[in-house]
């Protein structure tokens, strides 16, 4: 077991005490982090004991301990997977050479940009979700929200350690700015658009953890292949924690769907909204919104930056070493579709330039598994409806399709046609008002709001009536 030192002021497994200058810098940053958490973390629940899991090692088995903890007392820290002294850069022009233990000078700016962009998403999601506990549909769900929040906070610590340890004054300045930006702030917004979207309801939260955290999974998978070994080791452990976030989203939406199916079978001639459930078409519109917004996070379909990152060995493909045999990506191409004179035209681009699109395709394939899971719920309840993912061109704000309009199948449409169908394809003001009206808290052990079904089982062997949050 690679144990974690919890006796230190900042828990870690990187021998922080051996570098006094770094230790002092991070201990100086720590009060600012706690101040940010108090201001922008989950509101009004600081004195409550939450049934949280805490990492006790970085091994894949037996790495977590569960217990009731107050969130301000949660031991955030710096955890990297153990070093593999023989690790080689797995892809790009430097493939086969020893992985870097320090930042190569020629890639300093690019690596810092990659780390800052990833780091900025972690506090952003906490800020987006800070008020949700007040309308939690159960103590089980409230606990899951808080678990996601504290782990996003720890992921921020992981990236801030890299900035402090490897990027000197520039890194320290970037770490400070991570606590100064705010999700949705018009003057100092978060870097990526999705992380400035408001999350005011639990349906938004479940969609976010299903789709946006899944983007995080694939970004971390690409960075986990990096030739900069400390970054790769950091991301591999973050992926261990990230899996729970996607579980919360996929099963959360599944439980909303299950409850709607139950209401539809009990009242077959009524609209589910008449009985406090969320209509399936409404859920589909929320899926369309969050999928399209999260799809934007991969960037442009054709990208010289992505090509340069791959060539240098900074950011690979998901499962680079396991999935691919050719790690140079110099041969062959990737087919994309462009809109030319109102028609879609296929064009092959060099594979390295299409690395964003390769990662986006893997992400969408993984999303489909969640959709299949939800459709099985519909089948079990005998409901003649099926969820689907919108086409990758739908409702895009970044890349080739910016400023263009497509329907759910990806066919080109006019702006007037898109506007006319907006409320059929994306959440309307009435949809949002209705979902908001359902956000009435249910904070009794073993009880659930009427719009969501209980989970199949509790967490960590606990029952459904377990006191996941001590209120």
Buried (B, 14 or more C-beta within 10 A) or exposed (E): EBEBBEEBEBBBBBEBBEBEEBBEBBEEBBEBBBEBBEEBBBEEBEEBBBBBBBBBBBBEEEBBEBEEBBBEEBBBBBBBBEBEEEBBBBBBEBBEEEBBEEBBEEBBEBBBBBBBBBBBBBBBBBBBBBEBBBBBBBBBBBBBBBBBBBBBBBBBBBBBBBBBBBBEEEBBEBBEEBBEBBBBEEEEBBBBEBBBBEBBBBBBBBBBBBBBBBBBBBBBBBBBBBBBBBBBBBBBBBBBBBEBBBBBBBBBBBBBBBBBBBBBEEEEEEEBBEBBBBBBEBBBBBBBBBBBBBBBBBBBBBBEBBBBBBBBBBBBBBBBEEEBEEBBBEEEBBEBBBBEEEEEEEBEBBBBBBBBBBBBBBBBEBBEEBBEBBBEBBEEBEBEBEBEBBBBBBBBEBBBBEEBBBBBEBEBBEEEEBEEBEEEBBBBEEBBEBBEEBBEEBBEBBBBBBBBBBBEEBBEEBEBBBBBBEE
